[in-house]
Amino acid sequence: MRIIRPLFVMLICLFAFIAPTTATARVGPDKVLVGDAWIDIVCSPSTNQVTTKAWGVQHPRNLQIWVEYTIYINGEFWLEKGTAVYTTSTGSWSIPTEYRWSYLDGDYAIFLSVTNYATGAYLNSDADSCSM
């Protein structure tokens, strides 16, 4: 188990490096990053609480987008959530901060994906991690 945790954290860092969130950067033949997107996960062992928050800027204005994230604990699937939101007239968006109880110790990783709701076109992604 002591070897798996560092490898898992390295995988998270590698994902964050491969999928940077810079405006309009080419990342492959079929993916162009649009805007900036962030996901944040905070582990609070003293309260057994896991807090998540996602937001973005510089996306197309007044566009309906699909914001989806997946959380893993020690590399095992924990939960997935998706929601449709509209960007503002300035191209920003956010989803409300969410608080969850968890009594599971370990490394938590969260992966964010942002797509155009109507077309499914990839817009951006991000990742973060914390430990309980």
JOQUI-V830579 format. One record per residue. PHI is phi in whole degrees, 0 to 359 (NA if undefined). PSI is psi as a letter, one per 40 degrees, with the letter a starting at -180 (none if undefined). BURIAL is + if it has 16 or more other ideal C-beta (glycine too) atoms within 10 Angstrom, else -. Layout:
# JOQUI-V830579
phi	psi	burial
PHI	PSI	BURIAL
PHI	PSI	BURIAL
This chain:
# JOQUI-V830579
phi	psi	burial
NA	d	-
292	d	-
277	d	-
292	d	-
300	d	-
298	d	-
295	d	-
296	d	+
296	d	-
296	d	-
297	d	-
299	d	+
297	d	-
296	d	-
300	d	-
296	d	+
285	d	-
288	d	-
249	g	+
292	i	-
249	g	+
244	i	-
296	h	-
47	f	-
258	h	-
282	h	-
239	e	-
170	i	-
295	d	-
242	e	-
231	h	-
237	h	-
292	h	+
234	h	+
72	a	+
238	h	+
226	i	+
225	i	+
230	i	+
228	h	-
232	h	+
234	h	-
261	h	+
239	g	-
302	d	-
293	d	-
246	e	-
56	f	-
243	i	-
242	h	+
248	h	-
233	i	+
206	h	+
227	i	+
201	i	+
203	i	+
219	i	+
62	f	+
269	i	+
304	i	-
287	i	-
51	f	-
252	h	+
280	h	-
237	i	+
251	h	+
251	h	+
228	h	+
221	i	+
231	h	+
245	h	+
240	i	+
242	h	+
52	f	+
82	e	-
259	h	-
304	h	-
245	d	+
201	i	-
222	i	-
216	i	-
224	i	-
208	i	-
265	h	-
223	i	+
257	i	-
285	i	+
280	a	-
292	e	-
258	e	-
91	e	+
265	i	-
202	i	+
200	i	-
244	i	+
299	i	-
297	h	-
240	i	-
242	h	-
230	i	-
269	h	-
211	h	+
254	e	-
263	h	-
282	i	-
140	a	+
263	h	+
256	h	+
230	i	+
233	h	+
236	h	+
250	i	+
226	h	+
239	h	+
228	i	+
291	h	+
297	d	-
286	d	-
253	e	-
79	e	-
296	h	-
294	h	+
246	d	+
189	i	+
205	i	+
200	i	+
210	i	+
206	i	+
209	i	+
202	i	+
230	i	-
252	none	+
